[in-house]
Amino acid sequence: MSARRILVGLIGANIMKSLSPALHADAFAAAGIDGYYHLMDVDVLRGRTLPQLLETVKIAGFAGTNVTFPFKQEVLKHLNALDEEAAQIGALNTVTIAPDGSTKGYNTDCSGFRRSFEHHLGRASAEGARVTLIGAGGAGRAVAFALMDLGVADLAIHDSNEKQSASLIADLRKYYGETRCRAAGDLAKAVAAADGVVNATPVGMLGIPGNPVPVEALRAGHWAADVVYTPLETEFIKAARARGARTLTGGGMCVYQAVEAFRLFTGVAPDVERMHTTFLRALAARDAVLALQG
């Protein structure tokens, strides 16, 4: 009997260094599936729009696709159905495509961040904590809902787009009440007063250098988390570690969201530890190539 054949992918910008193809390739091999994970980078495929790419993957017979920056919110209006959690969050990163072409959206970023946080920092680090979140876009929405689920008592949200942060705060208050989230106001003061800080912006990834977190506000008592994993050691993570803070890179979130996305695409739950090992191996290979290029 021939192996199942499945085609999936990723739609986004600045994604050619993504480790998702490696993670899914190994999971396909372990499951005995003849699968391929295809990157669709709009920085390379210039002029392509999200609706065009979604229609293309449906026509091509994809089982689904991941969606990343800058499309995690825009994609909602182009699908036939939404998972309840994705609808609440108002952003998603995974789309399944049925044989008849109908699409359904899910958010595996939220559970991915939550599981990574629990594994590496421990749920106790969030319960009753004051947290400052930087970034209220697609990733920020997933992280905000995850932090609420983890029991954060006071979530201060900052985004350069004030309408975006206000929209997220309004949505969080629908489900978690009026008192647990607010606008950050003065970012440095909000960071200094917090127990933990999360960067959920793309700032810090390759091609978008920098650190959106005021370094002078970081201290040893903080924990610091980033959603970026390209590179794994962002300027924010380096600065926080230098200040003595406990740190959480975007690597764990990448792995855990991929575990759930693979299950949604294939119906097979991959081995988490194997995927962690694959991530580290693929990361080392990618960094070696980048070092040669640099």
PAKOLFI-330868 format. One record per residue (C-alpha): residue number from 0; x, z negated, y negated. Coordinates in nm, 3 decimals, always signed. Layout:
PAKOLFI-330868
<NUM, <X, Z, Y>> ...
end
This chain:
PAKOLFI-330868
<0, <+0.000, +0.000, +0.000>> <1, <+0.137, +0.092, -0.340>> <2, <+0.185, -0.173, -0.610>> <3, <-0.071, -0.222, -0.885>> <4, <+0.021, -0.020, -1.192>> <5, <-0.036, -0.179, -1.533>> <6, <+0.058, -0.070, -1.884>> <7, <+0.060, -0.324, -2.170>> <8, <+0.242, -0.355, -2.501>> <9, <+0.293, -0.504, -2.845>> <10, <+0.177, -0.374, -3.183>> <11, <+0.347, -0.505, -3.498>> <12, <+0.623, -0.464, -3.754>> <13, <+0.994, -0.540, -3.709>> <14, <+0.952, -0.598, -3.335>> <15, <+1.227, -0.390, -3.176>> <16, <+1.429, -0.706, -3.097>> <17, <+1.132, -0.868, -2.923>> <18, <+1.200, -1.035, -2.588>> <19, <+0.844, -0.977, -2.466>> <20, <+0.937, -0.663, -2.266>> <21, <+1.195, -0.864, -2.070>> <22, <+0.954, -1.152, -2.006>> <23, <+0.678, -0.926, -1.882>> <24, <+0.912, -0.703, -1.678>> <25, <+1.033, -1.002, -1.478>> <26, <+0.679, -1.138, -1.438>> <27, <+0.563, -0.796, -1.318>> <28, <+0.844, -0.788, -1.061>> <29, <+0.762, -1.138, -0.937>> <30, <+0.394, -1.045, -0.899>> <31, <+0.465, -0.717, -0.719>> <32, <+0.311, -0.517, -1.004>> <33, <+0.442, -0.181, -1.121>> <34, <+0.410, -0.267, -1.489>> <35, <+0.556, -0.162, -1.822>> <36, <+0.551, -0.335, -2.163>> <37, <+0.570, -0.086, -2.452>> <38, <+0.671, -0.175, -2.810>> <39, <+0.477, -0.005, -3.090>> <40, <+0.663, -0.089, -3.411>> <41, <+0.494, +0.041, -3.727>> <42, <+0.831, +0.028, -3.905>> <43, <+0.943, +0.297, -3.658>> <44, <+0.610, +0.473, -3.607>> <45, <+0.563, +0.523, -3.979>> <46, <+0.218, +0.620, -4.096>> <47, <+0.045, +0.480, -3.786>> <48, <-0.241, +0.241, -3.857>> <49, <-0.367, -0.045, -3.642>> <50, <-0.697, +0.135, -3.558>> <51, <-0.502, +0.445, -3.453>> <52, <-0.273, +0.245, -3.225>> <53, <-0.561, +0.051, -3.069>> <54, <-0.745, +0.376, -2.998>> <55, <-0.427, +0.526, -2.850>> <56, <-0.370, +0.239, -2.606>> <57, <-0.733, +0.258, -2.495>> <58, <-0.705, +0.632, -2.431>> <59, <-0.373, +0.582, -2.249>> <60, <-0.532, +0.333, -2.011>> <61, <-0.351, +0.017, -2.122>> <62, <-0.477, -0.308, -1.966>> <63, <-0.414, -0.477, -2.300>> <64, <-0.176, -0.530, -2.585>> <65, <-0.026, -0.814, -2.782>> <66, <-0.059, -0.798, -3.159>> <67, <+0.180, -0.960, -3.405>> <68, <+0.267, -0.970, -3.776>> <69, <+0.114, -0.829, -3.992>> <70, <-0.199, -0.754, -3.785>> <71, <-0.308, -1.089, -3.635>> <72, <-0.604, -1.123, -3.869>> <73, <-0.684, -0.757, -3.938>> <74, <-0.726, -0.688, -3.566>> <75, <-1.036, -0.909, -3.537>> <76, <-1.264, -0.652, -3.700>> <77, <-1.159, -0.374, -3.462>> <78, <-1.257, -0.538, -3.131>> <79, <-1.576, -0.549, -2.928>> <80, <-1.561, -0.922, -2.852>> <81, <-1.365, -1.237, -2.932>> <82, <-1.280, -1.541, -2.724>> <83, <-1.439, -1.852, -2.880>> <84, <-1.103, -2.005, -2.975>> <85, <-0.979, -1.682, -3.135>> <86, <-1.301, -1.662, -3.338>> <87, <-1.256, -2.021, -3.460>> <88, <-0.890, -1.969, -3.550>> <89, <-0.960, -1.643, -3.730>> <90, <-0.650, -1.476, -3.588>> <91, <-0.536, -1.350, -3.250>> <92, <-0.235, -1.207, -3.072>> <93, <-0.370, -1.077, -2.740>> <94, <-0.622, -0.801, -2.667>> <95, <-0.751, -0.715, -2.322>> <96, <-0.891, -0.369, -2.253>> <97, <-1.150, -0.321, -1.977>> <98, <-1.164, -0.002, -1.767>> <99, <-1.453, +0.119, -1.984>> <100, <-1.238, +0.077, -2.297>> <101, <-1.411, -0.233, -2.434>> <102, <-1.178, -0.480, -2.602>> <103, <-1.168, -0.860, -2.626>> <104, <-0.936, -1.072, -2.841>> <105, <-0.765, -1.400, -2.755>> <106, <-0.523, -1.635, -2.930>> <107, <-0.246, -1.745, -2.697>> <108, <-0.024, -1.848, -2.991>> <109, <-0.228, -2.167, -3.038>> <110, <-0.192, -2.288, -2.681>> <111, <+0.166, -2.157, -2.678>> <112, <+0.270, -2.369, -2.975>> <113, <+0.078, -2.670, -2.845>> <114, <+0.236, -2.659, -2.500>> <115, <+0.584, -2.603, -2.642>> <116, <+0.539, -2.897, -2.878>> <117, <+0.417, -3.124, -2.600>> <118, <+0.705, -3.023, -2.372>> <119, <+0.989, -3.051, -2.624>> <120, <+0.882, -3.303, -2.891>> <121, <+0.605, -3.490, -2.711>> <122, <+0.243, -3.532, -2.811>> <123, <+0.322, -3.872, -2.962>> <124, <+0.524, -3.696, -3.233>> <125, <+0.202, -3.540, -3.363>> <126, <-0.061, -3.808, -3.303>> <127, <-0.142, -3.976, -3.634>> <128, <+0.140, -3.790, -3.808>> <129, <+0.166, -3.636, -4.154>> <130, <+0.272, -3.273, -4.124>> <131, <+0.353, -3.001, -4.376>> <132, <+0.280, -2.647, -4.260>> <133, <+0.433, -2.353, -4.445>> <134, <+0.244, -2.030, -4.385>> <135, <-0.132, -1.980, -4.355>> <136, <-0.135, -1.628, -4.211>> <137, <-0.199, -1.531, -3.848>> <138, <+0.071, -1.752, -3.697>> <139, <-0.003, -2.034, -3.941>> <140, <-0.368, -2.038, -3.838>> <141, <-0.277, -2.073, -3.471>> <142, <-0.027, -2.349, -3.545>> <143, <-0.272, -2.535, -3.772>> <144, <-0.540, -2.547, -3.504>> <145, <-0.279, -2.652, -3.246>> <146, <-0.159, -2.936, -3.470>> <147, <-0.516, -3.055, -3.515>> <148, <-0.565, -3.047, -3.138>> <149, <-0.245, -3.254, -3.104>> <150, <-0.393, -3.526, -3.325>> <151, <-0.220, -3.476, -3.661>> <152, <-0.381, -3.710, -3.916>> <153, <-0.280, -3.535, -4.239>> <154, <-0.195, -3.164, -4.253>> <155, <-0.065, -3.035, -4.586>> <156, <-0.070, -2.654, -4.598>> <157, <+0.139, -2.436, -4.829>> <158, <+0.131, -2.060, -4.866>> <159, <+0.251, -1.839, -5.151>> <160, <-0.096, -1.684, -5.130>> <161, <-0.320, -1.970, -5.243>> <162, <-0.638, -1.789, -5.135>> <163, <-0.497, -1.763, -4.784>> <164, <-0.420, -2.134, -4.760>> <165, <-0.759, -2.226, -4.911>> <166, <-0.934, -2.009, -4.651>> <167, <-0.746, -2.179, -4.366>> <168, <-0.823, -2.527, -4.503>> <169, <-1.193, -2.439, -4.528>> <170, <-1.198, -2.317, -4.168>> <171, <-1.016, -2.625, -4.037>> <172, <-1.262, -2.854, -4.215>> <173, <-1.552, -2.686, -4.032>> <174, <-1.419, -2.811, -3.700>> <175, <-1.210, -3.120, -3.783>> <176, <-1.376, -3.273, -4.090>> <177, <-1.288, -3.295, -4.458>> <178, <-1.013, -3.555, -4.453>> <179, <-0.741, -3.426, -4.219>> <180, <-0.614, -3.121, -4.409>> <181, <-0.540, -3.030, -4.770>> <182, <-0.331, -2.803, -4.992>> <183, <+0.034, -2.907, -5.012>> <184, <+0.071, -2.875, -5.389>> <185, <+0.437, -2.954, -5.466>> <186, <+0.610, -2.828, -5.151>> <187, <+0.926, -3.039, -5.179>> <188, <+0.722, -3.357, -5.226>> <189, <+0.494, -3.266, -4.936>> <190, <+0.793, -3.208, -4.706>> <191, <+0.964, -3.531, -4.815>> <192, <+0.648, -3.733, -4.746>> <193, <+0.581, -3.576, -4.405>> <194, <+0.680, -3.681, -4.054>> <195, <+0.710, -3.319, -3.945>> <196, <+0.750, -2.971, -4.095>> <197, <+0.656, -2.634, -3.948>> <198, <+0.759, -2.288, -4.066>> <199, <+0.488, -2.041, -3.964>> <200, <+0.603, -1.762, -4.196>> <201, <+0.819, -1.466, -4.088>> <202, <+1.092, -1.581, -4.329>> <203, <+1.407, -1.646, -4.130>> <204, <+1.370, -1.370, -3.876>> <205, <+1.609, -1.077, -3.857>> <206, <+1.527, -0.842, -4.143>> <207, <+1.355, -1.118, -4.344>> <208, <+1.640, -1.361, -4.421>> <209, <+1.604, -1.698, -4.589>> <210, <+1.456, -2.044, -4.549>> <211, <+1.110, -2.119, -4.695>> <212, <+1.158, -2.497, -4.661>> <213, <+1.327, -2.696, -4.943>> <214, <+1.643, -2.818, -4.769>> <215, <+1.688, -3.115, -5.003>> <216, <+1.356, -3.258, -4.884>> <217, <+1.456, -3.264, -4.516>> <218, <+1.577, -3.592, -4.364>> <219, <+1.680, -3.747, -4.034>> <220, <+1.335, -3.895, -3.969>> <221, <+1.169, -3.554, -3.961>> <222, <+1.091, -3.328, -3.674>> <223, <+1.112, -2.959, -3.767>> <224, <+0.951, -2.665, -3.586>> <225, <+0.976, -2.289, -3.637>> <226, <+0.766, -2.009, -3.488>> <227, <+1.048, -1.754, -3.533>> <228, <+1.272, -1.687, -3.232>> <229, <+1.462, -1.380, -3.359>> <230, <+1.708, -1.541, -3.415>> <231, <+1.643, -1.859, -3.218>> <232, <+1.854, -2.059, -3.466>> <233, <+1.691, -1.981, -3.800>> <234, <+1.832, -2.105, -4.130>> <235, <+1.550, -2.362, -4.137>> <236, <+1.632, -2.496, -3.791>> <237, <+2.004, -2.511, -3.874>> <238, <+1.938, -2.696, -4.201>> <239, <+1.699, -2.942, -4.036>> <240, <+1.943, -3.016, -3.754>> <241, <+2.225, -3.066, -4.005>> <242, <+2.006, -3.328, -4.175>> <243, <+1.961, -3.508, -3.844>> <244, <+1.603, -3.396, -3.773>> <245, <+1.472, -3.325, -3.425>> <246, <+1.408, -2.952, -3.394>> <247, <+1.178, -2.716, -3.206>> <248, <+1.267, -2.346, -3.207>> <249, <+1.019, -2.064, -3.160>> <250, <+1.148, -1.996, -2.809>> <251, <+0.905, -2.226, -2.628>> <252, <+0.605, -2.086, -2.814>> <253, <+0.718, -1.735, -2.722>> <254, <+0.735, -1.823, -2.354>> <255, <+0.410, -2.017, -2.329>> <256, <+0.206, -1.758, -2.521>> <257, <+0.351, -1.487, -2.296>> <258, <+0.255, -1.684, -1.983>> <259, <-0.109, -1.693, -2.091>> <260, <-0.110, -1.333, -2.219>> <261, <+0.029, -1.211, -1.884>> <262, <-0.248, -1.399, -1.702>> <263, <-0.511, -1.239, -1.925>> <264, <-0.364, -0.891, -1.872>> <265, <-0.318, -0.915, -1.494>> <266, <-0.519, -1.206, -1.355>> <267, <-0.190, -1.349, -1.224>> <268, <-0.049, -1.678, -1.357>> <269, <+0.331, -1.637, -1.384>> <270, <+0.578, -1.913, -1.307>> <271, <+0.655, -2.094, -1.635>> <272, <+1.003, -2.211, -1.538>> <273, <+1.098, -1.864, -1.420>> <274, <+0.982, -1.722, -1.753>> <275, <+1.187, -1.984, -1.942>> <276, <+1.493, -1.879, -1.742>> <277, <+1.421, -1.511, -1.809>> <278, <+1.383, -1.586, -2.181>> <279, <+1.724, -1.756, -2.199>> <280, <+1.891, -1.474, -2.006>> <281, <+1.730, -1.207, -2.225>> <282, <+1.815, -1.404, -2.539>> <283, <+2.183, -1.425, -2.441>> <284, <+2.192, -1.051, -2.371>> <285, <+2.024, -0.969, -2.702>> <286, <+2.254, -1.198, -2.899>> <287, <+2.559, -1.045, -2.734>> <288, <+2.447, -0.700, -2.847>> <289, <+2.375, -0.825, -3.199>> <290, <+2.719, -0.987, -3.214>> <291, <+2.883, -0.656, -3.124>> <292, <+2.675, -0.474, -3.385>> <293, <+2.752, -0.737, -3.648>> 
end
